[in-house]
Amino acid sequence: MTENMVLGLARQAIELTLLISLPMLAAGLIIGLLISIFQAVTQIQEMTLTFVPKIVAVLLALLLSFPWIMRKMIAFTEQIILGIPGYLK
């Protein structure tokens, strides 16, 4: 296994991690911005107001994107397992 192969696998793993986390991070960001705008408009400065909606949004995003996430992870794992003979050379 060459240095380039290791770096390539590491790059692919990092890219996949970022891609998989995108739906949950985006949902949390959007809900956080909407709640911040609501707090600024109403002048309600309760810190705990942001936590529950964010948690619910991230959970919903995870549930909705879970099949897609599993397909991506299975494809990556299959690629690694099928590539083992090539890695040993």
Protein Blocks (a to p, Z undefined) as FASTA:
>chain_A
ZZklmmmmmmmmmmmmmmmmmmmmmmmmmmmmmmmmmmmmnopacfklmmmmmmmmmmmm
mmmmmmmmmmmmmmmmmmmmmmmmmmmZZ
